[in-house]
């Protein structure tokens, strides 16, 4: 029988961030992950990447888990958004907030590798991977997990960090609000004739949203093409040459010729929002609690901030000698993170509906709104702050101390 204070189901980026954030408190943490992570890296970036904003980078740096290999980090210093066949455009840069960059495009696999390296060094973290929980219970008396290899683990708090199809959430049955975006995200790594100049670009073209996220190589980007499932299947079926032509045209020839490198894959997009983020001796973080449209690239950042917020809540309870698994003590965390997640979900749904309309008057209004926003410096500062991850109630571990607005 193994005893832990916190049992985390899910050893991805969010679960490992929570484990490392808790380690200095002396709380014993057990991490259960069903797959052995692939820690090999090829010349071409993996298709699964995240836009890590400056707040999340600050968090990972404080956990000593920020990647040291700058050759695999794609800093972005500016963002540009426009609507195809329209005069509507907006752009802003990190300079507005006196920062050198807004964030980095990083492979998920690399982030997990760096977090794992630190977790392996901690005497307070026990890793069970590959292993899966088969039985779980949570009550006033305590938490219990039985692994598929027969290992029993007791604890004071269970945390579900096991993704959008969370097993732990299914066991706790908190109730779900979900809807289908009727979109798939086609992802790939691409090469462009024009250098990206560390700018993250996004174009709205009818029912398509196409984002080019800059990688470390100045001529390579991570592609996220959000479109209907039928169109995604058509794009996957194209030869590389035909796909390259369609992509180049769809992106308004902005980067001249675009070429796909390696495989393409499509991921169904759904919005999910757990009606409870916690209960007696259990809590949910990351995609287990909420998933949003990748429109603004904030999904992973929300999850990392969940982890930092829960760690802050638990460490405060622990320092005060209080029960870390007591529901009353978890309610503050739930209110905090529900407010952030629901605001983001509502904002993304509103944007998708706004840009998804093909009605002439709506298109004209969109173009006017983008153009006006591009001229309003205070509003652009708000957008830059949002891109940095600044705003709202931030966990202490991710607070950026030198944010200054540029006049």
C-alpha positions as CSV (number, residue, x, y, z in Angstrom):
1,X,0.0,0.0,0.0
2,X,1.4,3.4,-1.0
3,X,0.4,6.5,0.8
4,X,0.3,9.9,-0.8
5,X,-1.2,13.3,0.0
6,X,-2.3,14.0,-3.6
7,X,-3.0,11.4,-6.3
8,X,-2.9,12.9,-9.8
9,X,-4.5,10.9,-12.6
10,X,-2.8,12.1,-15.7
11,X,0.9,12.7,-16.2
12,X,0.8,15.2,-19.1
13,X,1.8,18.8,-19.0
14,X,-1.0,20.0,-16.6
15,X,-0.7,17.0,-14.2
16,X,3.1,17.2,-14.0
17,X,2.9,21.0,-13.5
18,X,0.7,20.5,-10.5
19,X,3.0,17.8,-9.1
20,X,6.1,20.1,-9.4
21,X,4.3,23.1,-8.0
22,X,3.3,21.1,-4.9
23,X,6.8,19.5,-4.3
24,X,8.3,22.4,-2.2
25,X,5.5,22.0,0.3
26,X,6.6,18.6,1.3
27,X,3.3,17.1,0.3
28,X,3.7,13.6,-1.2
29,X,2.4,13.3,-4.7
30,X,1.6,10.2,-6.8
31,X,1.3,10.7,-10.6
32,X,-0.5,8.0,-12.6
33,X,-0.1,8.1,-16.4
34,X,-1.4,5.5,-18.8
35,X,1.3,5.9,-21.5
36,X,5.1,6.0,-21.5
37,X,5.9,9.4,-23.0
38,X,7.8,9.5,-26.3
39,X,11.0,11.4,-25.4
40,X,12.6,11.3,-28.9
41,X,12.7,14.4,-31.1
42,X,13.1,14.5,-34.9
43,X,14.3,17.3,-37.2
44,X,10.7,18.3,-38.0
45,X,8.6,19.6,-35.1
46,X,5.8,17.4,-33.9
47,X,2.3,18.3,-35.0
48,X,1.0,18.7,-31.4
49,X,2.2,22.1,-30.3
50,X,1.0,24.8,-27.8
51,X,1.2,28.5,-27.8
52,X,2.7,29.1,-24.3
53,X,2.1,32.7,-23.2
54,X,4.5,34.6,-21.0
55,X,2.6,33.9,-17.8
56,X,2.8,30.1,-18.4
57,X,6.4,30.4,-19.4
58,X,7.1,32.3,-16.1
59,X,5.3,29.4,-14.2
60,X,7.4,26.7,-15.9
61,X,10.7,28.7,-15.4
62,X,9.9,28.9,-11.7
63,X,9.5,25.1,-11.7
64,X,12.8,24.7,-13.5
65,X,10.9,23.0,-16.3
66,X,11.3,25.5,-19.2
67,X,13.1,23.9,-22.2
68,X,16.8,24.8,-22.4
69,X,17.0,24.0,-26.1
70,X,16.2,27.3,-27.8
71,X,16.5,25.5,-31.2
72,X,13.1,24.0,-30.5
73,X,11.4,27.1,-29.2
74,X,9.5,29.4,-31.5
75,X,9.2,32.8,-29.9
76,X,6.4,35.1,-31.2
77,X,6.7,38.8,-30.7
78,X,3.6,39.9,-32.6
79,X,0.2,38.8,-33.7
80,X,-1.8,39.6,-36.9
81,X,-5.4,38.7,-37.6
82,X,-7.4,39.5,-40.7
83,X,-10.4,38.5,-42.7
84,X,-10.0,37.2,-46.2
85,X,-11.5,39.4,-49.0
86,X,-12.0,42.2,-46.6
87,X,-10.2,45.3,-45.3
88,X,-10.6,44.1,-41.7
89,X,-7.2,43.6,-40.0
90,X,-5.7,44.0,-36.5
91,X,-2.1,43.6,-35.4
92,X,-0.2,44.1,-32.1
93,X,3.2,43.4,-30.6
94,X,4.9,42.7,-27.3
95,X,6.4,46.2,-27.4
96,X,3.0,47.6,-26.4
97,X,3.6,46.0,-22.9
98,X,7.4,46.6,-22.9
99,X,8.1,42.8,-23.4
100,X,10.5,41.1,-25.7
101,X,7.9,38.5,-26.8
102,X,4.3,37.4,-26.2
103,X,5.0,33.7,-25.9
104,X,6.5,30.7,-27.5
105,X,5.3,27.9,-29.8
106,X,6.5,24.7,-28.1
107,X,6.0,21.0,-28.9
108,X,3.8,19.4,-26.2
109,X,6.1,16.4,-26.1
110,X,9.1,18.7,-25.3
111,X,7.2,20.3,-22.5
112,X,6.2,17.0,-21.0
113,X,9.8,15.8,-21.3
114,X,11.2,18.8,-19.4
115,X,8.5,18.5,-16.7
116,X,9.2,14.7,-16.3
117,X,12.9,15.4,-15.9
118,X,12.2,17.6,-12.9
119,X,9.6,15.3,-11.5
120,X,12.1,12.4,-11.6
121,X,14.5,14.4,-9.5
122,X,11.9,15.1,-6.7
123,X,11.9,12.9,-3.7
124,X,8.3,14.0,-3.0
125,X,6.9,12.7,-6.4
126,X,6.3,9.1,-7.3
127,X,5.6,8.3,-10.9
128,X,3.5,5.4,-12.1
129,X,3.8,5.1,-15.8
130,X,2.6,3.3,-17.8
131,X,-0.2,2.5,-15.3
132,X,-3.9,3.0,-15.2
133,X,-6.4,3.4,-12.4
134,X,-9.0,0.7,-12.4
135,X,-10.8,1.5,-9.2
136,X,-11.3,4.7,-7.4
137,X,-13.1,6.1,-4.3
138,X,-13.4,9.4,-2.7
139,X,-15.2,10.1,0.6
140,X,-14.8,12.0,3.8
141,X,-12.6,9.2,5.1
142,X,-10.1,9.6,2.3
143,X,-9.2,8.8,-1.3
144,X,-8.2,5.5,-2.8
145,X,-6.9,4.3,-6.2
146,X,-6.1,0.8,-7.4
147,X,-3.8,0.5,-10.4
148,X,-3.9,-2.1,-13.1
149,X,-0.7,-3.6,-11.9
150,X,-2.3,-4.2,-8.5
151,X,-0.7,-1.3,-6.7
152,X,-3.1,0.4,-4.1
153,X,-2.6,4.1,-3.3
154,X,-4.3,6.0,-0.5
155,X,-4.4,9.7,-0.4
156,X,-6.2,12.8,0.8
157,X,-7.1,14.3,-2.6
158,X,-7.6,12.9,-6.1
159,X,-7.0,15.2,-9.0
160,X,-8.1,14.5,-12.6
161,X,-5.6,15.9,-15.1
162,X,-6.3,13.2,-17.6
163,X,-7.6,15.2,-20.5
164,X,-10.8,15.9,-22.4
165,X,-12.1,12.3,-22.1
166,X,-11.1,12.2,-18.4
167,X,-11.6,8.8,-16.7
168,X,-11.7,10.3,-13.3
169,X,-14.4,12.8,-14.3
170,X,-16.4,9.8,-15.5
171,X,-16.1,8.1,-12.2
172,X,-17.0,11.2,-10.2
173,X,-19.9,12.1,-12.5
174,X,-20.0,15.9,-11.9
175,X,-22.3,16.5,-14.9
176,X,-21.1,18.1,-18.2
177,X,-22.1,20.9,-20.5
178,X,-20.8,20.3,-24.0
179,X,-21.4,21.1,-27.6
180,X,-19.9,20.2,-30.9
181,X,-18.2,23.0,-32.8
182,X,-18.8,21.0,-36.0
183,X,-15.2,21.7,-36.8
184,X,-12.0,19.7,-37.0
185,X,-8.5,21.1,-36.5
186,X,-6.2,20.0,-39.2
187,X,-2.6,20.2,-37.9
188,X,0.7,19.9,-39.6
189,X,4.2,21.4,-39.8
190,X,4.8,23.6,-42.9
191,X,7.6,25.4,-44.6
192,X,7.1,28.9,-46.1
193,X,9.0,30.9,-48.7
194,X,8.6,34.1,-46.7
195,X,10.2,34.2,-43.2
196,X,7.6,34.3,-40.4
197,X,9.4,37.1,-38.5
198,X,8.2,35.7,-35.2
199,X,4.6,36.7,-36.0
200,X,1.7,34.5,-35.2
201,X,-0.9,35.0,-38.0
202,X,-4.5,34.0,-38.3
203,X,-6.9,34.5,-41.2
204,X,-10.7,34.0,-41.2
205,X,-12.0,32.8,-44.5
206,X,-15.7,32.0,-44.4
207,X,-16.1,28.9,-42.3
208,X,-12.3,28.3,-42.1
209,X,-9.9,29.7,-39.5
210,X,-6.2,29.2,-40.5
211,X,-3.4,29.9,-38.1
212,X,0.4,29.9,-38.8
213,X,2.3,29.6,-35.6
214,X,6.0,30.5,-35.9
215,X,8.6,27.8,-35.0
216,X,12.3,28.2,-34.2
217,X,13.2,27.9,-37.9
218,X,12.3,31.2,-39.5
219,X,10.8,29.5,-42.5
220,X,8.7,26.9,-40.5
221,X,5.3,27.2,-38.9
222,X,2.9,25.0,-37.1
223,X,-0.4,25.0,-39.0
224,X,-3.8,24.8,-37.4
225,X,-6.6,24.8,-40.0
226,X,-10.1,24.8,-38.4
227,X,-12.8,23.8,-40.8
228,X,-15.8,21.5,-41.2
229,X,-15.2,17.7,-40.8
230,X,-16.1,17.2,-44.5
231,X,-13.5,19.8,-45.6
232,X,-10.9,18.4,-43.2
233,X,-11.3,14.9,-44.8
234,X,-11.0,16.5,-48.3
235,X,-7.8,18.2,-47.3
236,X,-6.4,15.0,-45.8
237,X,-7.1,13.1,-49.0
238,X,-5.2,15.6,-51.2
239,X,-1.8,14.9,-52.5
240,X,1.0,17.0,-50.9
241,X,1.2,19.1,-54.1
242,X,-2.5,19.9,-54.2
243,X,-2.7,20.5,-50.5
244,X,0.2,23.0,-50.8
245,X,-1.6,24.9,-53.5
246,X,-4.8,25.1,-51.5
247,X,-3.0,26.2,-48.4
248,X,-1.0,28.9,-50.2
249,X,-4.1,30.3,-51.7
250,X,-6.2,30.0,-48.5
251,X,-3.6,32.1,-46.6
252,X,-3.9,34.9,-49.1
253,X,-0.4,34.3,-50.5
254,X,0.8,36.1,-47.4
255,X,3.8,33.7,-47.0
256,X,4.1,33.0,-50.7
257,X,4.4,29.2,-51.4
258,X,3.7,26.9,-48.5
259,X,4.8,23.3,-48.3
260,X,3.7,20.7,-45.8
261,X,6.4,18.7,-44.0
262,X,5.5,15.3,-42.8
263,X,2.0,13.9,-41.9
264,X,-1.2,15.8,-41.6
265,X,-3.8,14.9,-38.9
266,X,-7.3,16.2,-38.0
267,X,-8.7,16.5,-34.5
268,X,-12.4,16.9,-33.7
269,X,-13.2,20.0,-31.8
270,X,-15.7,20.1,-28.9
271,X,-16.4,22.5,-26.1
272,X,-16.7,20.9,-22.7
273,X,-17.4,22.4,-19.3
274,X,-17.7,20.4,-16.1
275,X,-20.6,21.5,-13.9
276,X,-18.3,20.9,-10.9
277,X,-14.6,21.4,-10.8
278,X,-14.3,19.7,-7.4
279,X,-16.1,17.6,-4.8
280,X,-15.2,15.9,-1.5
281,X,-11.6,14.7,-2.0
282,X,-11.4,15.3,-5.7
283,X,-10.7,18.1,-8.2
284,X,-10.5,18.5,-12.0
285,X,-7.9,20.7,-13.9
286,X,-7.1,21.3,-17.5
287,X,-9.1,19.7,-20.3
288,X,-10.6,17.3,-17.7
289,X,-12.5,20.4,-16.4
290,X,-12.9,22.4,-19.7
291,X,-12.0,22.4,-23.3
292,X,-12.3,25.4,-25.7
293,X,-11.9,26.1,-29.4
294,X,-8.2,26.6,-30.3
295,X,-9.1,29.9,-31.9
296,X,-7.0,31.9,-29.4
297,X,-4.5,29.2,-28.4
298,X,-5.4,29.5,-24.7
299,X,-6.4,25.9,-23.9
300,X,-3.1,24.7,-22.4
301,X,-2.5,28.0,-20.7
302,X,-5.8,27.8,-18.9
303,X,-4.9,24.3,-17.8
304,X,-1.4,25.3,-16.5
305,X,-3.0,28.2,-14.6
306,X,-5.5,25.7,-13.1
307,X,-2.6,23.6,-11.9
308,X,-0.8,26.7,-10.3
309,X,-4.1,27.8,-8.7
310,X,-4.9,24.4,-7.2
311,X,-1.3,24.1,-5.9
312,X,-1.6,27.6,-4.3
313,X,-4.9,26.6,-2.7
314,X,-3.6,23.3,-1.3
315,X,-0.3,24.7,0.0
316,X,-2.2,27.5,1.8
317,X,-4.5,24.8,3.4
318,X,-1.5,22.6,4.3
319,X,0.5,25.5,5.9
320,X,-2.6,26.3,8.0
321,X,-2.8,22.7,9.1
322,X,-6.2,22.2,7.4
323,X,-7.5,19.2,5.4
324,X,-6.5,19.6,1.8
325,X,-9.3,17.4,0.6
326,X,-12.1,19.0,2.4
327,X,-14.8,20.3,0.0
328,X,-15.1,23.7,1.8
329,X,-11.5,24.4,1.2
330,X,-11.7,23.5,-2.5
331,X,-14.7,25.8,-3.2
332,X,-12.5,28.9,-3.6
333,X,-10.4,27.2,-6.2
334,X,-13.5,26.2,-8.1
335,X,-15.0,29.7,-8.1
336,X,-11.6,31.1,-9.2
337,X,-11.1,28.8,-12.1
338,X,-14.7,28.5,-13.2
339,X,-14.8,32.3,-13.7
340,X,-11.7,32.2,-15.9
341,X,-12.8,29.2,-17.9
342,X,-16.4,30.3,-18.5
343,X,-15.2,33.8,-19.6
344,X,-12.9,32.2,-22.1
345,X,-15.5,29.7,-23.4
346,X,-18.1,32.5,-23.9
347,X,-15.5,34.7,-25.7
348,X,-14.4,31.9,-28.0
349,X,-18.0,30.9,-28.9
350,X,-18.9,34.6,-29.6
351,X,-15.9,35.0,-31.9
352,X,-16.6,31.8,-33.7
353,X,-20.2,32.8,-34.3
354,X,-19.2,36.3,-35.4
355,X,-16.6,35.3,-37.9
356,X,-18.7,32.3,-39.1
357,X,-21.4,34.5,-40.5
358,X,-21.4,35.1,-44.3
359,X,-24.1,37.7,-44.2
360,X,-23.0,40.9,-46.0
361,X,-23.9,43.4,-43.2
362,X,-22.2,41.2,-40.6
363,X,-19.0,41.0,-42.8
364,X,-19.0,44.8,-43.2
365,X,-19.4,45.2,-39.4
366,X,-16.6,42.8,-38.7
367,X,-14.2,44.6,-41.1
368,X,-15.1,48.0,-39.5
369,X,-14.7,46.6,-36.0
370,X,-11.3,45.1,-36.7
371,X,-10.1,48.3,-38.4
372,X,-11.3,50.5,-35.6
373,X,-9.7,48.2,-32.9
374,X,-6.4,48.4,-34.8
375,X,-6.4,52.2,-34.3
376,X,-7.3,52.1,-30.6
377,X,-4.1,51.7,-28.7
378,X,-5.7,51.2,-25.3
379,X,-7.8,48.3,-26.7
380,X,-4.8,46.9,-28.4
381,X,-2.9,47.0,-25.1
382,X,-5.8,44.9,-23.6
383,X,-5.4,42.4,-26.4
384,X,-1.6,42.3,-25.9
385,X,-2.1,41.8,-22.1
386,X,-4.5,38.9,-22.9
387,X,-2.0,37.3,-25.2
388,X,0.7,37.6,-22.5
389,X,-1.7,35.8,-20.0
390,X,-2.0,38.9,-17.8
391,X,-5.3,39.8,-16.3
392,X,-7.9,38.3,-14.0
393,X,-6.8,36.7,-10.7
394,X,-3.4,35.1,-11.4
395,X,-1.7,32.5,-9.3
396,X,1.5,33.8,-7.6
397,X,3.7,31.3,-9.5
398,X,2.8,32.8,-12.9
399,X,2.7,36.5,-12.1
400,X,4.9,38.6,-14.3
401,X,6.5,41.3,-12.3
402,X,7.6,43.8,-14.9
403,X,4.5,44.5,-17.0
404,X,4.5,48.1,-18.1
405,X,2.3,49.6,-20.7
406,X,4.1,51.5,-23.4
407,X,2.7,54.9,-24.3
